[in-house]
Amino acid sequence: MALYTKEEALDYHRLPRRGKVEVVPVKPCNTQKDLSLAYSPGVAEACMAIHADPSLVDAYTGRSNLVGVVSDGTAVLGLGNIGPKAGKPVMEGKGVLFKTFCDIDVFDINLAVKSADQLIEIVKAMEPTFGGINLEDIKAPECFYIEETLKREMSIPVFHDDQHGTAVISGAGIINACEITNRRIEDLKVVVVGAGAAGIACANFYVQLGVDRKNIFMFDSKGLIHKGREAMNKYKASFAQDKDHGSLADCLKGADCFLGLSVKDLLNKDMVQSMAKDPIIFAMANPDPEIPYPAAKEASPNCIMGTGRSDFPNQVNNVSGFPYIFRGALDVQATEINEAMKIAAARSLAALAKEPVPSEICDAYGVKELSFGVDYVIPKPLDARILEWEVPAVAKAAMETGVARSPIADLEAYTASLKERVAASRKRINAYVKSYGFEF
């Protein structure tokens, strides 16, 4: 059953104030002195201090807590190339999630650009404004080139969530699924359907976790990617098999893991039954997965099944990743989000899934209990404990890999402060939104 109607969704975005975000001052401007401090002449003191020492921009402005969510609207959710204006509601929504879950401020930047290089130049020019850049809903293969270039040429974190968010969350699930099914990750045979941004990024991340690249069989709309095919981009080519091993049904025989980022009804019961015993199935096509959850369970009752949906177990939801990864990166002033930080995020989520689940989280999802096993391999997205597990893990990895410009001396105290900070932020947000007539 749908949680909302079309009219409710449109009214949510339109009423009582248009859109989902608003810029609100955090300092008073009520008196002559306030005005003098906020703007002229008092603002000159901050300007000249930063001019003398540019690093002070993070002390005297909100830059260190400000992320730019940047999109050209060429690959919006499951909607495709709908353009930057039609994609703006998604980018505003991303800002809501950043703020709600991790108290990170966002400006959404929706660009009408003609090339990847034009987008790159625009984003590079905005580095003085932002503490980090979240690339969003940019089509492949341009998204790979854009992120690679910006990571190389900017000194702040740049993260394409469509790639790495899905990779981190599903990676956490695979770590735990291997433990539950007594598999070694280096022995996995993985079949990936969908060679776009998320599919390729997931495959690359699984290699970082220990999967043998030779054991990854990747399909695009033309079939299995192999060296006998005509020219393909270098990102697909890195997963090309030495020869054509046949159809999807052929390659799924004996496979340990299926990763779907494609279209619904691509996988059937016979294919699932041909896979290895108790397979791992992450069918993440939205809104309908590559195989319906009940059908996968009928074919293999002990399979570990994950989807992008909230109404089935093991939801792979990027909100469990990007806000927390950025929070950790921003708080140590990391120059980048590297592989070690992403792996730390995945391992922290995998570890949290083994902890007892508080009753309030079960209540939020309408279940009596949640416990580590085939139907619970990754924490629920609304689990507030993710903040205290994932953020310090990311910050620690940044420090250990030498990309943190402002290391945290006491991670235990930092962890405690995170909970207090986000609780205070949510209290402010709820009070403010309630003033518009929304009830909680």
Secondary structure, DSSP 8 states (H G I E B T S, - for coil): --SS-HHHHHHHHHSSSSSS-----SS---SHHHHHHHSTTTHHHHHHHHHH-GGGHHHHSSGGGEEEEEE-SSSBTTTBS-HHHHHHHHHHHHHHHHHHHH--EEEEEE---SSHHHHHHHHHHTTTT-SEEEE-S--TTHHHHHHHHHHHH-SS-EEEHHHHHHHHHHHHHHHHHHHHTT--GGG--EEEE--SHHHHHHHHHHHHHT--GGGEEEEETTEE-BTTSS---HHHHTT-BSS----HHHHHTT-SEEEE-S-TT-S-HHHHHHS-SS-EEEE--SSS-SS-HHHHHHH-TT-EEEBS-TTSSSB--GGGTHHHHHHHHHHTTBS---HHHHHHHHHHHHHHTTS---HHHHHHTT-S---SBTTBSS--TT-TTHHHHHHHHHHHHHHHTT-BSS--S-HHHHHHHHHHHHHHHHHHHHHHHHTTT---
